[in-house]
Amino acid sequence: MVDHTQASKSISLDQYGIKNAKVNYQLSPDALHQKTIELGQGVEASSGALAINTGEFTGRSPKDRFIVKDDITKDRVWWGNINIPFESDKFDQLYKKVTDYLSEKEVFVRDSYACADPNYRLNIRVINEYPWSNMFAYNMFLRPEDSELDNFTPEWTVVNAPGFMADPEVDGTRQHNFAILDFTRKVALIGGTGYTGEIKKGIFSALNFVLPVFKDTLPMHCSANVGENDDTAIFFGLSGTGKTTLSADPNRRLIGDDEHGWTKENTVFNFEGGCYAKAIDLSEESEPEIYRAIKKGAILENVVMDDNGVVDFSDTSITQNTRVSYPIYHIDNIQKPSIGRNPKNIFFLTADAFGVLPPISKLTPGQAAYHFISGYTAKVAGTEAGIDEPLPSFSACFGAPFMPLHPTKYAEMLSAKMKEAGVNVWLINTGWTGGPYGVGSRIKLKYTRAMITAALNGDLDKVTPETYRTHSVFGLLQPRQCPGVPDEVLSSRKTWNDDEGYYKAAYKLSESFRENFKKFEEFANDEILAGAPNLKS
């Protein structure tokens, strides 16, 4: 663990166009915690954690995320409604307005880095308007030793000014908030939003471009852990599918819970130095590692507390997207450094609210690429206004908002690495069984854990007609037996007791997969296309 004392080094921000600022450089978490309270921008919870409110924005604003279109990006980025182009001269003008805004102010500066593997390390300087934003950067990025700061040279810079409001008609933004990446200047410019997730996602989106294009390394929006035999497991999954829960295994060491790279040397490394977990309905019983990590040094976002500072984690009156960030050393069972070797199993997690997909199935390389590009889960009734029945939800590569390249680029890299490393890929349905949402029930967590354990232990490696059956619609290999799981649970069709209803729902979901994939078809090879589910004849 690094020294938490304040570094004595002082720096000037003149080179960034920020003039006459009072610079607080490399303050300790304790100092930033106290400064936030002194400024009236946060309070201390009963756990000792700092509780803040991010203001107008309690989540990312994907329609206000831009990439400067220049010689580096113009022919490489997958432009569209996810990667929205921004003019270079408009960026220059907006950058000057933001730095003028920060001039004469008290600001908070932190030098840190991303990527635990030293061969891929990216040095970062973060310039924040608010102390709690700088504390978030301490939690989420990797922390240099004090001895490294004297010769620290940042490659990328984050300029973060939540109080600055853009003028869309003049500045070229959609509205007053923005998060813009400039790969030529190597700057992430963020304004008009206090949501801290924009800080980390800006840098990690940059890495999702830099690593595959220049380093032949696959970036992944996933969690990862390591077993006693140093076998690495990777967990992909969208929000609500159990990515953080299932990777926090007491019998395995956590590498990281959100962002990783898979290198040509066949290692897996964490981008981050911390965790940024959802706090909705958090309890010590359900998520003991996360719950116990909420202590001095952690930051709670947009939670509701009583007069004694006790958090009501079930209260969504501010937002469903309540969050907590903490340095990874708040978790006891971690891999040091955050690097794994010998990847052996990949798990794609989906919460299928239609109750169609098997609770566990083994994927061929083509199916793995198809499901990776699709990035499927489902929204259930009541989660958003107007949703009164389950809706399929697709996010390419299980993280489309952060992927600047075309999804098939990442999928082809994943397929190549899977084959090279001999990795098993599993599709895990953490959603419904015995019928769709409202009829069936959520698959029990103890069964899901048992299935993952069996896959990790090699109990499901033997694939024969006696050990596996093939799903007639999705073509997935379903194990007939699994230690710790009743046989009838392993067949989603059998749990329905209604074959006609089941196949109607299965073919409807199949059509949704196929319709979603149309935009990728011209870029996909025959092996990937063969991974698609069947249509009703």
N, C-alpha and C positions, 0 to 999 in steps of 0.2 A: 504494500500500500504506500502511496506517496505521502510526503509531508504535507499537512494541511495548513501550515503557516503561510502567511502572506509573503510572496516573493518581494525582495527589496528592489528589483530592477524596475526602472521607470522607462516609459517609451513615449514617443511622439506620434501623433496620428496625422501630421501634416502631409505625409506622402499619400494619404487617402483623401485629402481635401477637407479633413475635419480640423478646424483651426481653433486654437485657444480653448480646447476642451480640458476639463478636469478629469484625468485618466486614472481610473482605479484598475491597476493591472494585477491579474492573477490573485484576486482576493480568495481567501479560504471559503469553504461552504458556510462555516459558522459566521464569518464576517458578512457574507451576502445574505444569509438568513436574517441576521440582526438588522442590516441596512434596510431590507425589505419591510420589516416591522416598523422601523423608525420612520420610514417614508409613508406609512399607512397603506402600503400596497399588499399586505398579507398579515396573517395571524398565525400563532402557533397552535397546533392541534394538541389534544391530550397525549398523543403518542410521541410528541416532540417534533413531528414533521411540520414543515412550513405549508400552510394552506393559502393558495392565491386564487384569484378569479381572472380568467384571461379576457374578460370583457365581451365585446360584441360577438367575437368568434370563439366558439368552443370546440371547433374541429377544423380540419383543412377546408380550403375553398378551391376545389380542383379547377373550376372555370377561371380562376384568377392566377393560375400557374402558367408561366411563360418560359420559353427558351429563345435566346437571341439567335436569329437566323444569320449565320455568317459562313465563312469558308470552311470552318471545321464541321459545322452541323448541317448545312443546307442539303447535302446529298446523303447524309447518314441517319438523321432523325426521322422517325415515323410521324410525320406531321398530321395533325387532325385536331379533334376536340379534346384529346388528352395532352398532346404536346403542341401547344399553341405558339405560333411564331411571334417574335417581337423584333421590332426594327432596332438596328444597332445604334443609330443616332438618337432615337427616342430613349434608349437605355442610358446613353451618356448624359442626356438632359435630366432624366429622372434621378440618376445617381448623384449628379451635382446638387440637385434640390434636396436630396436626403442628407448628403454630407454637410450642406449649408445648415440644414435643420439641426444636425447634431453638434455643429460648431458652437462654442461657448457653453455647452451643456456639460453636466457630469455624466460620464459614460463608463462602461465596465468592459474591460478587454481581457480575453483569455486566449492563451496559446494552448492548443491541444492537437490531437491527431486522430485519424481514423485508420482502421485496418490493423489487427493485432499481429499479423505476419510482417516482420520488418522489411521484407522484400517488396511489400506493396503499400507501405506506410504513406499516408497523405497528411502532411502538416497543414493545420488550419488555424487561422486567427479569427476569433469571433468578437465583433464589436457590438455591444448591446446598449440600448437606451435604459433598460431596467435591470436592477440587480438580480431579480429572480430569473430572468431570462438567461443571465450569465451563469447562475447556479445550475440551471437546466443543462447548459453546455458542459459544465463540469461533470454532471452526472452521466451524460449520454455519450460524450466523446472520450477517447482514451487520454490518460493524464500523464504528461511527461514528468520525469523526475526534475527536481529543481536544478540539478546539475546540467540538464539538457537545455535549459532556457537561455543561457548566455549565447549559445550559437544557434538558436532556433530561427529557421527561415521558413515562414509560411508559404505554401504553394497556393492555397485557396483562402479567400476571405469571405466571411459572412458579415454583412452589414444589416443590422436588425433594429428597426425604428418603428415600434408599434404605434407611437403617437403621431406619426406623419401620415397625412391623408393625401392621396394623389387626386389630381383633377383629371378625370378620364378624357375629357375633350382635348386637353392640352398634352397629357402625358402618355396617351395611347393605351391605358389600362381599360379594363371593363368597368370597374368601379373603384372606390377609394383604396381598397386593399390590393396587395400584389405580392407574388413571390416569383422572382425572375432569375434564371441561370444564364450566365454569360461565360461560355467555354474559352473564348479568346482572352478575356480579362481575368478569368478564373475568380469570379465574384458571384455570390448568391446574395441578391438584394431583396430584402423583405420589409414591407411597410404596411401600416394600416390594420394590422392584426396582432394580437397578443398571444395567439395560440402557439405554444412552444414547439409543437410537432413540426411546424413549418421549418424550424431551424435544422433539425436533424434530417428531415426528409429532403431538404435542399441539397445537403452534402451527399446524402446517399443516392439521390437521383443522379447527381454528377458522377458518382462512382459507377452507377449502373450503365453509364455511357463510356467512361474512361477505361474500366477494367476489360470489357470484351473487345473494345476497339483497339486499344494500345497495349494491353497486358495479356491477351489470350486467356482471360480468367472469367469464369461465369459468376455474375452477381445473382444473389438469390434473396427473395423476400421470404425468409423462413426462420425457424428456430433449429437448434442443433444440440445434441448431447453426445457423451462418450461413455462407453461401458467399461467394465473392469478389464476387458481384453483389448482396450483402446480402439474398439470398433465405433465408428461415427454413424449416428442416425440423424437424418434431416427431416424436418416437418414443415411442409408447405400448408397454408390454409388461410382463408379470409377471416375477417372478424367474426367471432362467435362460433368457430368450428372447433376450438380446443387446442390451438397451437401452443399457447403458453402453458396451459394446464398439463398437457400430455408430455411436453418436453421437460417439465420439472418433475423428474423421476428420482425418488430418493435413492435408487440403486444405480443411478448414472449421473455423471458430472455435466453440469450445464456449460455449454460453450457460449451460447447467447440465445436471445429470444426473438430476434426480428430480422437482422440483416447479416448476410454472410457472403463470402467469396469462395469458389471452388477452383483451385489453381491447377495449372498444367502439371505441377508436381504431385497432384492428387492429395492435397491437403485442403481442409476447410477452416477458414478463419472468420472470426467475428469482426464486423466493421466497428462495433460499438464498445463503449466502456460502461454501459449501464442498461437498464431495462425501463421501458415505458409501457406500463400495463394498464388495461382497463380496470376501473375500480367498481363498476356497477355490480351491486349485489355481492360484493366481496365479503368473505367470512374466513375466520381462521380454520374452520373445519373443511371448507371446500378448496381453499387456496392457501395452505399454511405458509409456504415459502414467501409468497407475495405479501400476505398479511403481516408477517413478522418483519418484512423489509421496510415497513412504514414506520420509521423512527427518525430521530434527528439526522438530517442530511437528505431525507426524501422530500419531494414536493408534491403535494396533493393539488389537483386542479379541479375547480368548479364543483367541489363537494359541498354538502350542507352539514353544518355542525350545530350542536346545541351550545348553551352559554358556557358550558364547561369544556368546550373544545372536542367533544365526543362526536365522531363522524357517523352520520346515518348513510351507510353505503347503498341503501335501497332507495334513497330520495333522488328522484330524477327531475326535480322542479327547475334546476338550472339547465341540465342536459343529460341525455342518456350516455354521453361520451365522457363521463368522469374518468380522470386519469391519475396515475401516480408515476413519477420518475424517481429512480434511485440508482446509485452506483452499483455495479455488479457485485462488489464485495459485501453488499448487504445480504446476499444469498450465500449460505454456508457451503453448499456442495457444488463448487464451480471448478472448471478446468483452468489451470494456470500454466502458461498463458492461454488465452482463448483461441487455441488452435487444435483442431482434430485431424487425425490421419485415418487412412484406411476406411473410407465411406463404404458401408455395406448395405444399408437400408434407407430408402426414401419413402416417406408417407405423405400422400396427398389427403388432406382432411376436408371433408365436406359435410355440412349439416343439411341433408336432403329432407326437406319438409314434405315431400311427396311420398316418402316411405318406400321408394322404389329401389334405390341402390343397396347392394348387400352391405352388411356391416364391415366386412373386410373382403377384398378381392385382390388377386395378383395381376399385374399389368404386363403386357408385352411391351417392348421398346416403342412400337408404333402407338399403342394405346396410351403409354406414358406421355409421349409427346403430344398426343391429341388432347388428353385431359389437362396437361400442363398449359397448353395454349388456351384451352377453354376456361380454366379457373372457375369451376362451378361451385356454387352453394345456393341456398334458397332463402328468401325473405319470408317470414311467417306473418300471418294476419295480426294486425295490431301494432306492428313495429314502426310503420309509417302511415301517415294519413292516406286513406283511400285504399289500403291493402286489406281486403276482407277474405282472401284465400292465399295459399302459398304462391309465391312468384319465383321463377328461376332467376338467378343472378350470376353473371359471368364477369370475371376480371382476369384478363389474359396474364399468364405467368403468376397467378395468385398475387398480383400487385401492379396492375396496369398503370395506375396513376403515377408510378415512380420509374417507369421503364421507357427511356427515350428511343430505343431502337425498336424495330419491328419485332413482335412477339416470336415469330418463327426463327429469328436469329438466336434468341435465348433457348428456344426449344431444341434447335439443332445442336447447340453446344451441350445441352443437358443429355441428349440422346448419345452423343459421342462419348461423353464422360461416363455415362451409365454402362455402355458396352465395354469401355476400356477398363473400368474398375470392377465389372461384374456385379453391379449393384442390383438388388431386388427392389422393385417399386410396388407399393401397395396403395390401393384406394381405400380409405377408411371413412365410412359413413357414421358420423357422430349424431345424426339427426333422428328421424322417426322410423319406427318399425310397427308392424301390425295395422298399417293404414297411414294416411296422411295426417298432417297436423290437424288437431281437433277431433280425430278419430283414434289414431294409434297413440303410442307413447314414445318418449325419447329413449333411445338405446341407453341402457344403464352404463354409467361410467366404469364400473368394475368390469363389465364385459369388454368394453373398448380397451381398457388397460391390459386385460388378459390376452386379447388378440395381438396387441402390439408387442407384449412380452413374448408371446409364442413366435411371432415373426422374427424378433431380435434373437431369440434363442435357437433358431433354426428348426423349430418344431413343424413348420409349414413348408419346408424346402422341397419335399418329395412331391412332384407333380405327376400324378397318374390319373386314369379314369376312376380309380378306386378312392383317391384322396381328394379330387376336385371335380366339380361339375361346371359346365359353361352356361353363363346367363344367356338366355335365348334372344334377348333384345340388345343388351349392351356388350355381349361377347366376353364378359369378364369371367375369369377363373375364380370360382367360389370354393373355399375349403369345405369339405363335408364334416370335418371334425376339428376342434380346437380345444386344447386343455383349458379348463376353467370356464367354458362357454357351452350351454346346452345346444345340442345339435340343431334343434328347431329354430334357434335364434339366427343361425348362420344363413338361412334361406329367407330372404325378404318376402318372397312370394308365399311361402308356407305360413308366415306369421299373419298374413291377411285373412286366411280362410275364405277367400273370395277371388278365385282366379280371374274371372271376367273383369272385376273392378281393378285388380292389380295390373293386368296387361293393358287395360285402357290407360291407366296412369303412366305405365312404363313407356308406351309408345308416344304419349303426349310429351313426356320429358325428352324422349329421343328426338322428336321433332324440334324441340327448343334448342337442343344441342346442335343439331344440323343447321338450323336457321342462324344461330349465332356464329357458326364456323364459316359461313359463306364468305365473309370478308377476309378470311385467311386462306381460302382454298387455292388461289392462284400462286401463293407463295409456298405451299406445303408439298412435300414430296409424296410418292405413292405409299411409303411405309406409314407416314403420319395419317394420310387419308384413309388407310385401311383400318385405323384405330377407331373410326366413327361407329356409333351404334347403328343397329338396323332400323329400317323404316317398315311400317306395316305393309305387307304385300296385298 
